[in-house]
Amino acid sequence: MKRRSFLGMAGAGGLVAACQRQAAGPQVGGKRFNWKLVTTWPPNFPIFQQGVDRFAKEVRSMSAGRLNIHVFAGGQLVPPLGTFDAVSQGTVEMGHSAAYYWAGRVPAAQFFTAVPFGMNAQGMNSWLYSGGGLELWHQVYEPYRLIAFPMGNTGVQMGGWFRKKINSVDDLQGLKMRIPGLGGKVMAKAGVNPVLLAGGEIYTALERGTIDATEWVGPYHDLRLGLYRAAKYYYYPGWHEPGPVLELLINRDAWKSLPNDLRIVVQNAAAASNLRMLAEFEAGNLAALHQLQDQYKVEVLPFPDDVLSQLHRYTDVTLQEEADNDPVFRRVYDAYRKFAASNDAWNEVSEAAYAAARALS
């Protein structure tokens, strides 16, 4: 009897211990992974690079040290615009950048950053997370042994810094402007010579006159790059990037090597970073804009209506031409356009209607 009682208590104790372990979450044991992550951003750059550093720390914490991600800023391990190749070739396991930097190799990738006069951050998140956009993104990257997840958004950007005033489309003729992606292709139709530069190279190029204009992000970041010292005319709105998404790139073979619980950790940490980065920009932009105006005497100007109208027309032509030349681009374009039309229709009776109602007060 005593023996049966002892065994019963031992069994109950084991069950309690098992329940306690389950309640405490994943066990600390198991294979450990040490990964490298390279970015396109300068070291210690606010929100972008600092956000990636925070992502790595959160993954390490949530995985109980089973997945350690060592972060390298642009140029520390690979060139800033070498992120795509480094992850694709398996030189490193992860990268953080913006998909439109790879337009020369993967034209359809541009849809997963921003489309001129397209969806804002809320619309992009809806498309990617709940409208089939993420699945398309993975399909587009499949030949390059990559998968990607949204990990950051700047919200609606500013239109850019110019060393001279823009009063008409004619004033764009011949300008050398740092502007990537579809926005650069649209500007080319307006007579601009688009230039692709990493963030850390922009100020020097503008200050030395290598370029005549540049877009970067918005007041919070542009202030920190010191662009006001090289140009005094700051235009809005950011028609070219109304809700640009940043990407977490992952080598496909490395991803497959992770157990399912660590994949979930990575996905959720990326989603949290996606939300947090947008919130940080939205919270900091206005104060930075006031500083640019009040302290540094920057002229903040709207693009003339006729300039925006012409750029909108050039956008339609550009998208159609790109779709005619690339069946993958066409497939993503059709999906994006269909979702954007639905998103716009809902906005008419939601966000836009609410904004109009607020304006009445």
Secondary structure, DSSP 8 states (H G I E B T S, - for coil): -HHHHHHHHHHHHHHHHHHHHHHT-S-S-S--EEEEEEESS-TT-TTHHHHHHHHHHHHHHHTTTSEEEEEE-TTTSS-GGGHHHHHHTTSSSEEEE-GGGGTTT-GGGGGGT--TT---HHHHHHHHHHSSHHHHHHHHHGGGTEEEEEEEE--S---EEESS---SGGGGTT-EEE--HHHHHHHHHTT-EEE---GGGHHHHHHHTS-SEE--S-HHHHHHHTGGGT--EEEE--TT-SS-EEEEEEEHHHHHHS-HHHHHHHHHHHHHHHHHHHHHHHHHHHHHHHHHHHTT--EEEE--HHHHHHHHHHHHHHHHHHHHH-HHHHHHHHHHHHHHHHHHHHHHHTHHHHHHHHHT-
